[in-house]
Amino acid sequence: MKKPAIKRIYEPVADDDGVRVLVDRLWPRGVAKGDAHIDIWAKDIAPSAQLRKWFGHDPKRWDRFRQKYARELAQNDAELEEIRTAAKSGPVTLIYAARDTAHNHARVLADYIAHPERAHD
């Protein structure tokens, strides 16, 4: 399966985004729902509130966050099925709001969707 693309919700919508999946638990600030062009809001696969607060987008916690979030995803694998099904039909873009483009849950999620067997590496 092809790895989903990832994109901040504040970036312009593009024709090649395919199915746009918002992967945040909370709706992003300052974005009208009509302007977001979201096809699926997969809030249940976002990191738990406890994990999100613990991580705090601290790059020093990145490796541990990836491991913890992958374990959460493994417990919610059924929630990922809609995204996997969409990915079989064409491009999928995971949409997130975090400022840090290098250390965010959408990156972990994209890797997990493409390679769940390597999730705990």
MMTF fields as JSON, N, C-alpha, C and O atoms, coordinates in Angstrom:
{
  "mmtfVersion": "1.0.0",
  "mmtfProducer": "UNKNOWN",
  "numBonds": 483,
  "numAtoms": 484,
  "numGroups": 121,
  "numChains": 1,
  "numModels": 1,
  "chainsPerModel": [1],
  "groupsPerChain": [121],
  "chainIdList": ["A"],
  "bondAtomList": [4, 2, 8, 6, 12, 10, 16, 14, 20, 18, 24, 22, 28, 26, 32, 30, 36, 34, 40, 38, 44, 42, 48, 46, 52, 50, 56, 54, 60, 58, 64, 62, 68, 66, 72, 70, 76, 74, 80, 78, 84, 82, 88, 86, 92, 90, 96, 94, 100, 98, 104, 102, 108, 106, 112, 110, 116, 114, 120, 118, 124, 122, 128, 126, 132, 130, 136, 134, 140, 138, 144, 142, 148, 146, 152, 150, 156, 154, 160, 158, 164, 162, 168, 166, 172, 170, 176, 174, 180, 178, 184, 182, 188, 186, 192, 190, 196, 194, 200, 198, 204, 202, 208, 206, 212, 210, 216, 214, 220, 218, 224, 222, 228, 226, 232, 230, 236, 234, 240, 238, 244, 242, 248, 246, 252, 250, 256, 254, 260, 258, 264, 262, 268, 266, 272, 270, 276, 274, 280, 278, 284, 282, 288, 286, 292, 290, 296, 294, 300, 298, 304, 302, 308, 306, 312, 310, 316, 314, 320, 318, 324, 322, 328, 326, 332, 330, 336, 334, 340, 338, 344, 342, 348, 346, 352, 350, 356, 354, 360, 358, 364, 362, 368, 366, 372, 370, 376, 374, 380, 378, 384, 382, 388, 386, 392, 390, 396, 394, 400, 398, 404, 402, 408, 406, 412, 410, 416, 414, 420, 418, 424, 422, 428, 426, 432, 430, 436, 434, 440, 438, 444, 442, 448, 446, 452, 450, 456, 454, 460, 458, 464, 462, 468, 466, 472, 470, 476, 474, 480, 478],
  "bondOrderList": [1, 1, 1, 1, 1, 1, 1, 1, 1, 1, 1, 1, 1, 1, 1, 1, 1, 1, 1, 1, 1, 1, 1, 1, 1, 1, 1, 1, 1, 1, 1, 1, 1, 1, 1, 1, 1, 1, 1, 1, 1, 1, 1, 1, 1, 1, 1, 1, 1, 1, 1, 1, 1, 1, 1, 1, 1, 1, 1, 1, 1, 1, 1, 1, 1, 1, 1, 1, 1, 1, 1, 1, 1, 1, 1, 1, 1, 1, 1, 1, 1, 1, 1, 1, 1, 1, 1, 1, 1, 1, 1, 1, 1, 1, 1, 1, 1, 1, 1, 1, 1, 1, 1, 1, 1, 1, 1, 1, 1, 1, 1, 1, 1, 1, 1, 1, 1, 1, 1, 1],
  "groupList": [{"groupName": "MET", "atomNameList": ["N", "CA", "C", "O"], "elementList": ["N", "C", "C", "O"], "formalChargeList": [0, 0, 0, 0], "bondAtomList": [1, 0, 2, 1, 3, 2], "bondOrderList": [1, 1, 2], "singleLetterCode": "M", "chemCompType": "L-PEPTIDE LINKING"}, {"groupName": "LYS", "atomNameList": ["N", "CA", "C", "O"], "elementList": ["N", "C", "C", "O"], "formalChargeList": [0, 0, 0, 0], "bondAtomList": [1, 0, 2, 1, 3, 2], "bondOrderList": [1, 1, 2], "singleLetterCode": "K", "chemCompType": "L-PEPTIDE LINKING"}, {"groupName": "PRO", "atomNameList": ["N", "CA", "C", "O"], "elementList": ["N", "C", "C", "O"], "formalChargeList": [0, 0, 0, 0], "bondAtomList": [1, 0, 2, 1, 3, 2], "bondOrderList": [1, 1, 2], "singleLetterCode": "P", "chemCompType": "L-PEPTIDE LINKING"}, {"groupName": "ALA", "atomNameList": ["N", "CA", "C", "O"], "elementList": ["N", "C", "C", "O"], "formalChargeList": [0, 0, 0, 0], "bondAtomList": [1, 0, 2, 1, 3, 2], "bondOrderList": [1, 1, 2], "singleLetterCode": "A", "chemCompType": "L-PEPTIDE LINKING"}, {"groupName": "ILE", "atomNameList": ["N", "CA", "C", "O"], "elementList": ["N", "C", "C", "O"], "formalChargeList": [0, 0, 0, 0], "bondAtomList": [1, 0, 2, 1, 3, 2], "bondOrderList": [1, 1, 2], "singleLetterCode": "I", "chemCompType": "L-PEPTIDE LINKING"}, {"groupName": "ARG", "atomNameList": ["N", "CA", "C", "O"], "elementList": ["N", "C", "C", "O"], "formalChargeList": [0, 0, 0, 0], "bondAtomList": [1, 0, 2, 1, 3, 2], "bondOrderList": [1, 1, 2], "singleLetterCode": "R", "chemCompType": "L-PEPTIDE LINKING"}, {"groupName": "TYR", "atomNameList": ["N", "CA", "C", "O"], "elementList": ["N", "C", "C", "O"], "formalChargeList": [0, 0, 0, 0], "bondAtomList": [1, 0, 2, 1, 3, 2], "bondOrderList": [1, 1, 2], "singleLetterCode": "Y", "chemCompType": "L-PEPTIDE LINKING"}, {"groupName": "GLU", "atomNameList": ["N", "CA", "C", "O"], "elementList": ["N", "C", "C", "O"], "formalChargeList": [0, 0, 0, 0], "bondAtomList": [1, 0, 2, 1, 3, 2], "bondOrderList": [1, 1, 2], "singleLetterCode": "E", "chemCompType": "L-PEPTIDE LINKING"}, {"groupName": "VAL", "atomNameList": ["N", "CA", "C", "O"], "elementList": ["N", "C", "C", "O"], "formalChargeList": [0, 0, 0, 0], "bondAtomList": [1, 0, 2, 1, 3, 2], "bondOrderList": [1, 1, 2], "singleLetterCode": "V", "chemCompType": "L-PEPTIDE LINKING"}, {"groupName": "ASP", "atomNameList": ["N", "CA", "C", "O"], "elementList": ["N", "C", "C", "O"], "formalChargeList": [0, 0, 0, 0], "bondAtomList": [1, 0, 2, 1, 3, 2], "bondOrderList": [1, 1, 2], "singleLetterCode": "D", "chemCompType": "L-PEPTIDE LINKING"}, {"groupName": "GLY", "atomNameList": ["N", "CA", "C", "O"], "elementList": ["N", "C", "C", "O"], "formalChargeList": [0, 0, 0, 0], "bondAtomList": [1, 0, 2, 1, 3, 2], "bondOrderList": [1, 1, 2], "singleLetterCode": "G", "chemCompType": "PEPTIDE LINKING"}, {"groupName": "LEU", "atomNameList": ["N", "CA", "C", "O"], "elementList": ["N", "C", "C", "O"], "formalChargeList": [0, 0, 0, 0], "bondAtomList": [1, 0, 2, 1, 3, 2], "bondOrderList": [1, 1, 2], "singleLetterCode": "L", "chemCompType": "L-PEPTIDE LINKING"}, {"groupName": "TRP", "atomNameList": ["N", "CA", "C", "O"], "elementList": ["N", "C", "C", "O"], "formalChargeList": [0, 0, 0, 0], "bondAtomList": [1, 0, 2, 1, 3, 2], "bondOrderList": [1, 1, 2], "singleLetterCode": "W", "chemCompType": "L-PEPTIDE LINKING"}, {"groupName": "HIS", "atomNameList": ["N", "CA", "C", "O"], "elementList": ["N", "C", "C", "O"], "formalChargeList": [0, 0, 0, 0], "bondAtomList": [1, 0, 2, 1, 3, 2], "bondOrderList": [1, 1, 2], "singleLetterCode": "H", "chemCompType": "L-PEPTIDE LINKING"}, {"groupName": "SER", "atomNameList": ["N", "CA", "C", "O"], "elementList": ["N", "C", "C", "O"], "formalChargeList": [0, 0, 0, 0], "bondAtomList": [1, 0, 2, 1, 3, 2], "bondOrderList": [1, 1, 2], "singleLetterCode": "S", "chemCompType": "L-PEPTIDE LINKING"}, {"groupName": "GLN", "atomNameList": ["N", "CA", "C", "O"], "elementList": ["N", "C", "C", "O"], "formalChargeList": [0, 0, 0, 0], "bondAtomList": [1, 0, 2, 1, 3, 2], "bondOrderList": [1, 1, 2], "singleLetterCode": "Q", "chemCompType": "L-PEPTIDE LINKING"}, {"groupName": "PHE", "atomNameList": ["N", "CA", "C", "O"], "elementList": ["N", "C", "C", "O"], "formalChargeList": [0, 0, 0, 0], "bondAtomList": [1, 0, 2, 1, 3, 2], "bondOrderList": [1, 1, 2], "singleLetterCode": "F", "chemCompType": "L-PEPTIDE LINKING"}, {"groupName": "ASN", "atomNameList": ["N", "CA", "C", "O"], "elementList": ["N", "C", "C", "O"], "formalChargeList": [0, 0, 0, 0], "bondAtomList": [1, 0, 2, 1, 3, 2], "bondOrderList": [1, 1, 2], "singleLetterCode": "N", "chemCompType": "L-PEPTIDE LINKING"}, {"groupName": "THR", "atomNameList": ["N", "CA", "C", "O"], "elementList": ["N", "C", "C", "O"], "formalChargeList": [0, 0, 0, 0], "bondAtomList": [1, 0, 2, 1, 3, 2], "bondOrderList": [1, 1, 2], "singleLetterCode": "T", "chemCompType": "L-PEPTIDE LINKING"}],
  "groupTypeList": [0, 1, 1, 2, 3, 4, 1, 5, 4, 6, 7, 2, 8, 3, 9, 9, 9, 10, 8, 5, 8, 11, 8, 9, 5, 11, 12, 2, 5, 10, 8, 3, 1, 10, 9, 3, 13, 4, 9, 4, 12, 3, 1, 9, 4, 3, 2, 14, 3, 15, 11, 5, 1, 12, 16, 10, 13, 9, 2, 1, 5, 12, 9, 5, 16, 5, 15, 1, 6, 3, 5, 7, 11, 3, 15, 17, 9, 3, 7, 11, 7, 7, 4, 5, 18, 3, 3, 1, 14, 10, 2, 8, 18, 11, 4, 6, 3, 3, 5, 9, 18, 3, 13, 17, 13, 3, 5, 8, 11, 3, 9, 6, 4, 3, 13, 2, 7, 5, 3, 13, 9],
  "groupIdList": [1, 2, 3, 4, 5, 6, 7, 8, 9, 10, 11, 12, 13, 14, 15, 16, 17, 18, 19, 20, 21, 22, 23, 24, 25, 26, 27, 28, 29, 30, 31, 32, 33, 34, 35, 36, 37, 38, 39, 40, 41, 42, 43, 44, 45, 46, 47, 48, 49, 50, 51, 52, 53, 54, 55, 56, 57, 58, 59, 60, 61, 62, 63, 64, 65, 66, 67, 68, 69, 70, 71, 72, 73, 74, 75, 76, 77, 78, 79, 80, 81, 82, 83, 84, 85, 86, 87, 88, 89, 90, 91, 92, 93, 94, 95, 96, 97, 98, 99, 100, 101, 102, 103, 104, 105, 106, 107, 108, 109, 110, 111, 112, 113, 114, 115, 116, 117, 118, 119, 120, 121],
  "secStructList": [7, 7, 7, 7, 3, 3, 3, 3, 6, 6, 1, 7, 7, 7, 4, 4, 4, 7, 3, 3, 3, 3, 7, 7, 1, 1, 7, 7, 6, 6, 7, 7, 2, 2, 2, 2, 7, 7, 1, 3, 3, 7, 4, 4, 4, 1, 7, 7, 2, 2, 2, 2, 2, 2, 2, 6, 6, 7, 4, 4, 4, 2, 2, 2, 2, 2, 2, 2, 2, 2, 2, 2, 2, 2, 2, 6, 4, 4, 4, 4, 2, 2, 2, 2, 2, 2, 2, 2, 2, 1, 7, 3, 3, 3, 3, 3, 7, 7, 1, 7, 1, 1, 1, 1, 2, 2, 2, 2, 2, 2, 2, 2, 2, 2, 7, 4, 4, 4, 6, 6, 7],
  "xCoordList": [0.84, 0.0, 0.886, 1.9, 0.487, 1.253, 1.081, -0.013, 2.17, 2.147, 1.338, 1.559, 0.409, -0.354, 0.553, 1.561, 0.177, 0.869, 0.396, -0.643, 1.153, 0.705, 0.816, 1.654, -0.059, -0.124, -0.783, -1.729, -0.266, -0.921, -2.23, -2.332, -3.203, -4.503, -4.449, -5.333, -3.433, -3.294, -2.672, -2.601, -2.22, -1.693, -2.854, -3.911, -2.664, -3.754, -4.144, -3.309, -5.416, -5.926, -5.385, -5.321, -4.996, -4.472, -5.265, -5.804, -5.328, -6.056, -5.501, -6.249, -4.186, -3.576, -3.62, -3.002, -4.34, -4.505, -5.304, -5.112, -6.179, -7.043, -8.012, -8.581, -8.202, -9.083, -8.341, -7.25, -8.947, -8.335, -8.911, -10.117, -8.013, -8.421, -7.839, -6.625, -8.71, -8.258, -7.999, -8.889, -6.784, -6.395, -6.161, -5.456, -6.746, -6.68, -7.963, -9.042, -7.84, -9.001, -9.886, -11.109, -9.265, -9.991, -9.95, -8.972, -11.015, -11.033, -9.993, -9.925, -9.186, -8.124, -8.682, -9.696, -8.001, -8.397, -8.281, -7.356, -9.233, -9.166, -9.508, -9.313, -10.007, -10.333, -11.827, -12.33, -12.522, -13.946, -14.098, -13.341, -15.064, -15.256, -15.484, -15.019, -16.183, -16.444, -15.206, -15.152, -14.213, -12.984, -11.926, -10.952, -12.115, -11.084, -11.079, -10.053, -12.209, -12.318, -11.885, -11.092, -12.426, -12.122, -13.154, -14.359, -12.671, -13.548, -13.868, -14.978, -12.888, -13.047, -12.422, -11.304, -13.133, -12.551, -12.333, -13.274, -11.096, -10.748, -10.209, -9.067, -11.038, -10.57, -10.269, -9.493, -10.873, -10.648, -9.285, -8.887, -8.569, -7.225, -6.128, -4.942, -6.519, -5.534, -4.959, -5.582, -3.791, -3.241, -4.203, -4.933, -4.195, -5.026, -4.625, -3.506, -5.549, -5.263, -4.058, -3.217, -3.979, -2.861, -1.532, -0.558, -1.492, -0.249, 0.113, 1.277, -0.873, -0.625, -0.045, 0.898, -0.609, -0.108, 1.294, 2.144, 1.54, 2.868, 3.92, 4.992, 3.604, 4.55, 4.82, 5.976, 3.774, 3.944, 4.806, 5.357, 4.933, 5.765, 7.222, 7.9, 7.676, 9.066, 9.896, 9.744, 10.777, 11.581, 12.378, 12.684, 12.721, 13.462, 12.612, 13.149, 11.295, 10.385, 9.874, 9.032, 10.371, 9.857, 9.903, 8.89, 11.056, 11.175, 10.227, 9.587, 10.142, 9.235, 7.77, 6.935, 7.466, 6.106, 5.704, 4.6, 6.604, 6.31, 5.943, 4.987, 6.688, 6.418, 5.068, 4.277, 4.823, 3.573, 2.365, 1.344, 2.483, 1.369, 1.117, -0.034, 2.17, 2.004, 1.253, 0.433, 1.516, 0.784, -0.695, -1.57, -0.968, -2.371, -3.044, -4.183, -2.346, -2.915, -3.206, -4.217, -2.327, -2.528, -3.808, -4.429, -4.193, -5.425, -6.664, -7.779, -6.482, -7.599, -7.505, -7.915, -6.975, -6.734, -7.997, -7.921, -9.137, -10.385, -10.7, -11.297, -10.302, -10.544, -9.762, -10.135, -8.693, -7.85, -8.384, -7.921, -9.344, -9.81, -10.378, -10.163, -11.092, -11.654, -10.546, -10.686, -9.462, -8.336, -7.633, -7.284, -7.425, -6.791, -7.627, -7.088, -8.927, -9.819, -9.709, -9.626, -9.706, -9.57, -8.228, -8.149, -7.177, -5.839, -5.726, -4.887, -6.556, -6.533, -7.104, -6.799, -7.927, -8.586, -7.855, -8.143, -6.928, -6.228, -5.481, -5.348, -4.993, -4.191, -4.993, -6.184, -4.309, -4.869, -3.88, -2.67, -4.406, -3.565, -4.076, -5.242, -3.185, -3.517, -3.31, -2.235, -4.337, -4.319, -4.189, -4.889, -3.289, -3.058, -2.842, -2.656, -2.865, -2.723, -1.427, -1.097, -0.694, 0.512, 1.49, 1.638, 2.143, 3.13, 4.4, 4.995, 4.797, 6.036, 5.788, 5.085, 6.37, 6.147, 7.018, 6.768, 8.022, 8.916, 8.518, 8.753, 7.922, 7.594, 6.105, 5.696, 5.297, 3.861, 3.255, 3.844, 2.088, 1.451, 1.07, 0.986, 0.838, 0.482, 1.619, 1.365, 2.855, 4.007, 3.998, 4.211, 3.753, 3.707, 2.554, 2.708, 1.423, 0.234, 0.448, 0.066, 1.05, 1.318, 2.222, 1.977, 3.262, 4.156, 3.405, 3.587, 2.567, 1.815, 0.857, 0.742, 0.177, -0.766, -0.038, -0.506, 1.095, 1.848, 2.549, 2.664, 3.021, 3.82, 3.483, 4.313, 2.304, 1.951, 2.879, 3.028, 3.493, 4.387, 5.68, 6.365, 6.013, 7.235, 6.928, 7.804, 5.734, 5.277, 6.092, 6.222, 6.638, 7.345, 8.853, 9.592, 9.315, 10.76, 11.279, 12.469],
  "yCoordList": [-1.177, 0.0, 1.242, 1.303, 2.21, 3.446, 4.259, 4.348, 4.84, 5.659, 6.932, 7.606, 7.265, 8.501, 9.727, 9.727, 10.758, 12.04, 12.707, 12.339, 13.677, 14.456, 15.934, 16.35, 16.717, 18.133, 18.889, 18.403, 20.088, 20.945, 21.47, 21.752, 21.597, 22.062, 23.496, 23.922, 24.233, 25.635, 25.783, 26.893, 24.676, 24.702, 24.64, 24.097, 25.191, 25.172, 23.753, 22.851, 23.585, 22.32, 22.145, 23.104, 20.913, 20.63, 19.485, 18.633, 19.478, 18.424, 17.034, 16.058, 16.946, 15.637, 15.188, 14.183, 15.917, 15.491, 14.197, 13.414, 13.973, 12.795, 12.92, 13.987, 11.84, 11.851, 12.555, 12.146, 13.604, 14.392, 13.927, 13.995, 13.45, 12.882, 13.73, 13.768, 14.404, 15.153, 14.161, 13.394, 14.166, 13.177, 13.804, 13.234, 14.963, 15.623, 15.359, 15.257, 15.25, 15.02, 16.264, 16.158, 17.438, 18.704, 19.4, 19.284, 20.12, 20.869, 21.99, 22.682, 22.182, 23.204, 24.629, 24.97, 25.428, 26.824, 27.617, 27.432, 28.494, 29.44, 28.871, 29.55, 27.656, 27.035, 26.725, 25.974, 27.302, 27.004, 25.615, 25.235, 24.87, 23.504, 23.476, 22.56, 24.455, 24.499, 24.772, 24.396, 25.42, 25.749, 24.65, 24.673, 23.695, 22.679, 21.549, 20.898, 21.306, 20.225, 18.879, 18.149, 18.574, 17.323, 16.268, 16.51, 15.105, 14.005, 13.084, 12.563, 12.893, 12.026, 12.74, 13.248, 12.78, 13.295, 12.097, 11.596, 11.646, 10.441, 10.821, 10.511, 11.49, 11.976, 10.862, 11.059, 9.698, 8.598, 7.933, 7.156, 8.222, 7.646, 8.646, 8.334, 9.833, 10.808, 10.3, 9.473, 10.782, 10.36, 10.703, 11.691, 9.892, 10.169, 11.518, 11.993, 12.117, 13.418, 13.296, 14.193, 12.198, 11.984, 11.928, 12.559, 11.181, 11.064, 12.398, 12.8, 13.072, 14.361, 15.372, 16.095, 15.418, 16.36, 15.974, 16.842, 14.671, 14.216, 14.608, 15.102, 14.383, 14.672, 16.175, 16.597, 16.969, 18.417, 18.9, 19.998, 18.103, 18.41, 18.689, 19.51, 17.984, 18.085, 17.105, 15.894, 17.604, 16.693, 15.664, 14.592, 15.97, 15.013, 13.789, 12.728, 13.931, 12.83, 12.129, 11.235, 12.525, 12.042, 10.521, 9.902, 9.917, 8.463, 7.705, 6.738, 8.14, 7.478, 7.72, 6.824, 8.933, 9.238, 8.306, 7.761, 8.13, 7.25, 5.85, 5.253, 5.331, 3.994, 3.926, 3.009, 4.91, 4.926, 5.092, 4.428, 5.968, 6.202, 4.97, 4.642, 4.299, 3.07, 2.022, 1.287, 1.94, 0.998, 1.384, 0.519, 2.69, 3.124, 2.761, 2.295, 2.972, 2.649, 1.161, 0.769, 0.34, -1.108, -1.526, -2.528, -0.763, -1.049, -0.551, -0.963, 0.337, 0.926, 0.616, 1.422, -0.534, -0.862, -0.79, -0.435, -1.117, -1.07, 0.352, 0.54, 1.343, 2.744, 3.148, 4.096, 2.442, 2.766, 2.185, 2.551, 1.294, 0.58, 1.512, 1.282, 2.552, 3.489, 4.188, 4.421, 4.514, 5.17, 4.177, 4.52, 2.959, 1.935, 1.648, 1.485, 1.588, 1.347, 2.486, 2.24, 3.718, 4.869, 4.841, 5.191, 4.429, 4.407, 3.377, 3.522, 2.35, 1.352, 1.913, 1.413, 2.948, 3.529, 4.736, 5.15, 5.292, 6.475, 7.182, 6.646, 8.385, 9.096, 9.49, 9.795, 9.474, 9.903, 10.876, 10.652, 11.952, 12.924, 13.069, 13.39, 12.828, 13.012, 14.477, 15.033, 15.092, 16.515, 16.707, 16.057, 17.603, 17.87, 19.362, 20.096, 19.817, 21.245, 21.618, 22.802, 20.67, 20.969, 21.856, 21.736, 22.73, 23.63, 22.895, 23.191, 21.946, 21.208, 20.181, 19.19, 20.433, 19.544, 18.289, 17.337, 18.274, 17.115, 16.152, 14.949, 16.667, 15.849, 15.965, 16.734, 15.195, 15.227, 13.85, 13.005, 13.655, 12.34, 11.916, 10.716, 12.848, 12.477, 11.697, 10.785, 12.044, 11.3, 9.859, 8.925, 9.688, 8.347, 7.561, 6.392, 8.2, 7.547, 7.118, 6.011, 7.978, 7.634, 6.407, 5.511, 6.364, 5.202, 3.949, 2.872, 4.099, 2.959, 2.392, 1.176, 3.268, 2.816, 2.05, 1.004, 2.568, 1.936, 0.659, -0.288, 0.627, -0.507, -0.837, -0.613, -1.356, -1.637, -2.661, -2.666, -3.511, -4.526, -3.912, -4.539, -2.699, -2.03, -0.943, -0.137, -0.9, 0.212, 0.393, 1.518, -0.662, -0.532, -0.393, -0.456, -0.201, -0.056, 1.268, 1.562],
  "zCoordList": [0.0, 0.0, 0.0, 0.696, -0.782, -0.865, 0.42, 0.976, 0.866, 2.069, 1.807, 0.801, 2.699, 2.51, 2.594, 3.3, 1.866, 1.982, 3.275, 3.823, 3.754, 4.906, 4.567, 3.767, 5.2, 4.862, 6.009, 6.629, 6.282, 7.278, 6.71, 5.516, 7.551, 7.11, 6.597, 5.855, 6.98, 6.576, 5.187, 4.659, 4.589, 3.232, 2.24, 2.558, 1.048, 0.058, -0.355, -0.414, -0.634, -1.154, -2.57, -3.339, -2.911, -4.248, -4.87, -4.164, -6.181, -6.892, -6.593, -6.56, -6.374, -6.148, -4.678, -4.328, -3.816, -2.423, -2.33, -1.399, -3.266, -3.196, -2.045, -1.816, -1.323, -0.154, 0.983, 1.379, 1.487, 2.574, 3.91, 4.143, 4.783, 6.065, 7.196, 7.392, 7.931, 9.106, 10.224, 10.59, 10.773, 11.774, 13.147, 13.98, 13.381, 14.688, 15.461, 14.877, 16.763, 17.625, 17.702, 17.802, 17.656, 17.733, 16.38, 15.641, 16.062, 14.799, 14.884, 15.899, 13.841, 13.859, 13.967, 13.357, 14.745, 14.949, 13.66, 12.868, 13.477, 12.374, 11.006, 9.997, 10.945, 9.66, 9.631, 10.467, 8.672, 8.515, 7.912, 7.02, 8.391, 7.898, 6.393, 5.715, 5.871, 4.435, 3.603, 2.432, 4.189, 3.468, 3.543, 2.792, 4.443, 4.702, 3.683, 3.491, 3.029, 2.042, 2.631, 2.037, 3.807, 4.489, 4.072, 4.137, 3.647, 3.25, 4.427, 4.536, 5.298, 6.463, 7.659, 7.564, 8.776, 10.006, 10.92, 11.536, 11.004, 11.756, 13.134, 13.473, 13.916, 15.211, 16.204, 17.139, 16.012, 16.952, 16.809, 17.676, 15.739, 15.609, 15.959, 15.854, 16.371, 16.851, 18.18, 18.845, 18.565, 19.864, 21.0, 20.931, 22.024, 23.194, 23.786, 23.588, 24.508, 25.142, 26.075, 26.13, 26.797, 27.719, 26.964, 27.375, 25.872, 25.106, 24.457, 24.463, 23.905, 23.252, 24.239, 23.914, 25.435, 26.454, 26.916, 27.113, 27.089, 27.508, 26.468, 26.815, 25.195, 24.109, 24.009, 23.977, 23.961, 23.9, 22.744, 22.807, 21.693, 20.529, 20.907, 20.288, 21.936, 22.375, 21.559, 21.718, 20.682, 19.84, 20.634, 20.112, 21.89, 22.71, 23.042, 23.363, 22.966, 23.27, 22.01, 22.098, 20.855, 19.579, 19.442, 19.119, 19.682, 19.5, 20.424, 20.009, 21.663, 22.618, 22.236, 22.359, 21.773, 21.314, 20.171, 20.162, 19.213, 18.075, 18.553, 18.057, 19.501, 20.02, 20.732, 20.511, 21.585, 22.35, 21.426, 21.607, 20.451, 19.538, 18.661, 18.371, 18.244, 17.451, 18.268, 17.716, 19.562, 20.417, 20.492, 20.46, 20.592, 20.588, 19.267, 19.255, 18.166, 16.858, 16.73, 16.148, 17.269, 17.201, 17.928, 17.574, 18.932, 19.672, 18.937, 19.258, 17.949, 17.205, 15.721, 14.885, 15.397, 13.999, 13.138, 11.962, 13.702, 12.933, 12.467, 11.408, 13.25, 12.893, 11.649, 10.957, 11.368, 10.214, 8.915, 7.834, 9.008, 7.817, 6.745, 5.555, 7.146, 6.176, 5.381, 4.18, 6.052, 5.372, 4.45, 3.32, 4.921, 4.081, 2.837, 1.742, 3.009, 1.871, 0.864, -0.34, 1.338, 0.446, -0.274, -1.451, 0.422, -0.169, -1.293, -2.182, -1.261, -2.327, -3.628, -4.711, -3.521, -4.692, -5.277, -6.4, -4.538, -5.042, -3.924, -2.824, -4.205, -3.209, -1.968, -2.041, -0.842, 0.438, 1.053, 1.024, 1.609, 2.309, 3.731, 3.958, 4.686, 6.092, 6.432, 6.207, 6.972, 7.269, 8.772, 9.549, 9.183, 10.6, 10.799, 9.828, 12.048, 12.331, 13.041, 13.109, 13.564, 14.351, 13.586, 12.37, 14.308, 13.685, 13.266, 12.23, 14.081, 13.832, 12.72, 12.917, 11.573, 10.432, 10.486, 9.748, 11.335, 11.427, 12.539, 12.43, 13.599, 14.772, 15.071, 15.941, 14.343, 14.585, 14.33, 13.657, 14.875, 14.822, 13.409, 13.144, 12.495, 11.121, 10.46, 9.674, 10.767, 10.228, 10.728, 9.956, 12.006, 12.585, 11.969, 11.613, 11.849, 11.299, 9.849, 9.471, 9.039, 7.635, 7.548, 6.741, 8.372, 8.402, 8.847, 8.28, 9.858, 10.386, 9.343, 9.194, 8.631, 7.606, 6.505, 6.054, 6.08, 4.999, 5.443, 4.665, 6.693, 7.181, 8.637, 9.518, 8.905, 10.306, 10.967, 12.189, 10.173, 10.733, 11.287, 12.095, 10.859, 11.338, 12.354, 12.667, 12.865, 13.707, 14.976, 15.457, 15.526, 16.8, 16.641, 17.624, 15.398, 15.145, 15.694, 15.573]
}
